[in-house]
């Protein structure tokens, strides 16, 4: 029994001791995730299920646990993304933090693509936590002094779990007091205290972000097998992690700020939800504004438009899981023109319907800024798909399109396939997952998209009403396109 308990403890704290997995060589920058939308956790992990089969169960656990943990800092999904990172399960190589850090440390950057949605959510959550300037500690049960030379600069490519309590590392469950071991004393400037959101809060975990660089200040042999290495976090001379919104550390974009011409004033309804007003005040200009699950209604939309789009010139607007109807979308649509730098619009889970989507057609068809459009769970039918077809047939900037959890049928998919194959050259990501009206009648349309689209690289159509035979036929066609990412669970 004691041996099993020790094994569980060692597995649980493995991320504090995986320094030996860090590559010595320089790798390509970490980027690509910044183009993805901020989505609920259960959607963010969809691309990971094929190689982390237990992750859906653990995502459900942490999201339920975080329902009572929501703070002014983070949404439930953001908090849950952090907690999920701190969890472990068996087999250990199918555990999230093990697999993610292995991928971050790999030379093959294409392996990061399934992680983009989770990375966007996770890094957005971390960016909302304050930077810490303090001494933290990490260790490994090996002598690492030969790899760290004084005054050299080194890079840790994975997320690095540290503790601010040296006594934790000296316990038997961690480094212990005997045998060869290396203790890293790190002066960090941008660490993130995630103990409030960790599944194991007692570990006092401080997380250092991927591609953090350090200067080696000194290496000491303390005797009795203990080697002490002193590191100081330094600013990189090059961009090793994409600095586009949401940046890993920054919350304001470094892209040039456009100078819009004067805009007419929109009157603000005095009955605006006070929670929406307070949340809006937290954000500066040119940021991604997150109003997810804030009980936003149509009465709030004039205020949201004025503050988020017209005044703050937000680059992203997350309105997921609110109570916005077609009337609210009509107000929003009037300001989605090329005068504003909005790149990401998330409307997931609002009762917008086909009518609401119709208000977006003219504006988005001619928009050259928007890159991500999240229309999952808004109650559209094939009538709404006709509006989507109009948008993607004319729009020249849209990259990511989410249509999951709607009432789309095989007829709607045929319309989409025709537009994507013949009249669109920019769309790379499409999700129609959890449209339960989709049957094997859509399989030929999906094959058409894979074979003839000029740009599509990701197709998610999981949890629909396909037969095993239909899935097999689609997977067989997909084999001829190994670089195309298909999810049809």
FENFEN-V365818 format. One record per run of one state. SS is the DSSP state (2 for helix, 1 for strand, 0 for the rest). FROM is the first residue (numbers start at 0). TO is the last residue. Records with the same first field share a line. If there is no record, write none. Layout:
SS = FROM-TO  FROM-TO
This chain:
0 = 0-0  12-12  21-28  30-31  35-39  44-44  48-53  66-74  86-90  94-94  104-107  127-130  140-143  147-151  156-158  163-164  170-179  193-199  203-203  208-210  223-224  234-239  241-272  281-286  290-295  311-314  318-321  323-324  333-342  346-351  358-359  365-370  374-380  394-398  402-408  422-427  431-438  452-456  460-466  478-483  487-488
2 = 1-11  13-20  32-34  40-43  45-47  54-65  75-85  91-93  95-103  108-126  144-146  165-169  200-202  273-280  297-310  325-332  352-357  360-364  381-393  409-421  439-451  467-477
1 = 29-29  131-139  152-155  159-162  180-192  204-207  211-222  225-233  240-240  287-289  296-296  315-317  322-322  343-345  371-373  399-401  428-430  457-459  484-486
